[in-house]
C-alpha cells in the first residue's frame, strides 16, 4: 500500500472515529434525558406527553438533570475522540446549541412552556460541553 493511500485510510478512520465519538455522546444525552422524562411522565410528575408544561418548578427539575446529562455526554464524546478531546466535546456542544435553538423556536411558537427553559438550554449547551471536556482533560492529564 502506498503512503498516500495509507494516509487517506488513516484520515478516513479518524473521521469515522470522530463522528462516532460525537454520535455516542449525542445518543447518550438523548437516551438518558428521554428516559428520565418518561419515568417522570409515568409517575405523573410531568403532565402527559404532548401537553404543555408551564410549571416553573417542573421545568427547573428538567433543567436540573439535563445539565449534568449534557456534561456526561460531552465527557463521553471527549473520551472516545481519537485526538483533540475538547474539540470533539465542543462540537457536541455546538450541535446541542443548534438543536436547543430549534427547540426554543418551536416551544415559543407553540407555547409549550415558559420561555426561560429553552433559553437556559441554549445558554448551557457550550458551557456543559466545555465542562465535560475539561473533566476528561483533568483525569487524563490532557492526553
C-alpha positions as CSV (number, residue, x, y, z in Angstrom):
1,X,0.0,0.0,0.0
2,X,1.4,3.4,-0.9
3,X,2.0,6.2,1.7
4,X,-0.8,8.3,0.1
5,X,-3.3,5.5,0.3
6,X,-2.3,4.8,3.9
7,X,-2.7,8.5,4.8
8,X,-6.2,8.6,3.2
9,X,-7.2,5.4,5.1
10,X,-5.9,7.0,8.3
11,X,-7.8,10.2,7.7
12,X,-11.0,8.3,6.9
13,X,-10.7,6.2,10.0
14,X,-10.1,9.3,12.2
15,X,-13.2,10.9,10.6
16,X,-15.2,7.8,11.4
17,X,-13.9,7.7,15.0
18,X,-14.6,11.4,15.4
19,X,-18.1,11.1,14.1
20,X,-18.7,8.0,16.2
21,X,-17.5,9.8,19.3
22,X,-19.8,12.7,18.8
23,X,-22.8,10.4,18.0
24,X,-22.1,8.3,21.1
25,X,-22.3,11.5,23.3
26,X,-25.4,12.7,21.5
27,X,-27.2,9.4,21.8
28,X,-26.3,9.2,25.4
29,X,-27.8,12.6,26.1
30,X,-31.0,11.8,24.2
31,X,-31.5,8.3,25.7
32,X,-31.0,9.3,29.4
33,X,-32.9,12.6,29.0
34,X,-35.9,11.0,27.3
35,X,-35.7,8.0,29.7
36,X,-35.8,10.3,32.7
37,X,-38.6,12.3,31.1
38,X,-40.6,9.0,30.5
39,X,-40.1,7.9,34.1
40,X,-41.4,11.3,35.4
41,X,-44.4,11.1,33.0
42,X,-45.2,7.6,34.1
43,X,-45.0,8.7,37.8
44,X,-47.4,11.6,36.9
45,X,-44.8,14.1,38.0
46,X,-45.0,15.6,34.5
47,X,-48.2,16.1,32.5
48,X,-48.9,13.6,29.7
49,X,-46.7,13.7,26.6
50,X,-47.9,16.4,24.2
51,X,-49.3,18.7,26.9
52,X,-47.6,22.0,27.6
53,X,-45.6,22.2,30.9
54,X,-45.8,25.7,32.3
55,X,-44.9,24.9,35.9
56,X,-41.6,26.6,36.6
57,X,-40.7,24.0,39.2
58,X,-41.1,21.1,36.8
59,X,-39.1,23.0,34.2
60,X,-36.4,23.6,36.8
61,X,-36.5,19.9,37.6
62,X,-36.0,19.1,33.9
63,X,-33.1,21.5,33.7
64,X,-31.5,20.1,36.8
65,X,-31.0,16.7,35.1
66,X,-30.4,17.9,31.6
67,X,-27.4,20.0,32.6
68,X,-25.4,17.1,34.1
69,X,-26.5,14.8,31.3
70,X,-25.0,17.3,28.8
71,X,-21.8,17.3,30.8
72,X,-21.8,13.5,30.8
73,X,-22.5,13.2,27.1
74,X,-19.7,15.6,26.3
75,X,-17.3,13.7,28.6
76,X,-18.2,10.5,26.8
77,X,-17.6,12.2,23.4
78,X,-14.2,13.5,24.6
79,X,-13.3,10.1,26.0
80,X,-13.9,8.4,22.6
81,X,-12.4,11.1,20.5
82,X,-9.3,9.8,18.6
83,X,-7.5,13.1,19.3
84,X,-8.4,16.7,20.5
85,X,-11.0,15.6,23.0
86,X,-12.0,19.1,23.9
87,X,-12.7,20.0,20.3
88,X,-15.0,17.0,20.0
89,X,-16.8,17.9,23.2
90,X,-17.3,21.4,21.9
91,X,-18.6,20.1,18.6
92,X,-21.2,18.2,20.5
93,X,-21.9,21.4,22.4
94,X,-22.4,23.3,19.1
95,X,-24.8,20.6,18.0
96,X,-26.7,20.9,21.3
97,X,-26.8,24.7,20.8
98,X,-28.3,24.4,17.4
99,X,-30.8,21.7,18.5
100,X,-31.8,23.7,21.6
101,X,-32.2,26.8,19.4
102,X,-34.6,24.9,17.1
103,X,-36.4,23.5,20.1
104,X,-36.7,27.0,21.6
105,X,-38.3,28.3,18.4
106,X,-40.8,25.6,18.4
107,X,-41.5,25.9,22.2
108,X,-42.1,29.7,21.8
109,X,-44.1,29.4,18.6
110,X,-46.4,26.7,20.1
111,X,-46.4,28.0,23.7
112,X,-45.2,24.7,25.2
113,X,-43.9,26.2,28.4
114,X,-42.0,29.2,30.0
115,X,-39.6,30.9,27.6
116,X,-36.7,30.8,30.2
117,X,-36.4,27.0,29.9
118,X,-35.4,26.6,26.3
119,X,-33.2,29.7,26.6
120,X,-31.4,28.1,29.5
121,X,-30.8,25.0,27.4
122,X,-29.3,27.2,24.6
123,X,-27.1,29.1,27.0
124,X,-25.9,26.0,28.8
125,X,-25.1,23.9,25.8
126,X,-21.5,25.1,25.2
127,X,-20.5,25.5,28.9
128,X,-21.8,22.0,29.6
129,X,-19.8,20.6,26.7
130,X,-16.7,22.5,27.8
131,X,-17.1,21.1,31.4
132,X,-17.4,17.6,30.1
133,X,-14.2,18.0,28.0
134,X,-12.4,19.7,30.9
135,X,-13.2,16.9,33.3
136,X,-11.7,14.4,30.9
137,X,-8.6,16.6,30.4
138,X,-8.1,16.7,34.2
139,X,-8.5,13.0,34.5
140,X,-6.1,12.1,31.7
141,X,-3.7,15.0,32.0
142,X,-4.5,16.4,28.6
143,X,-3.8,13.1,26.7
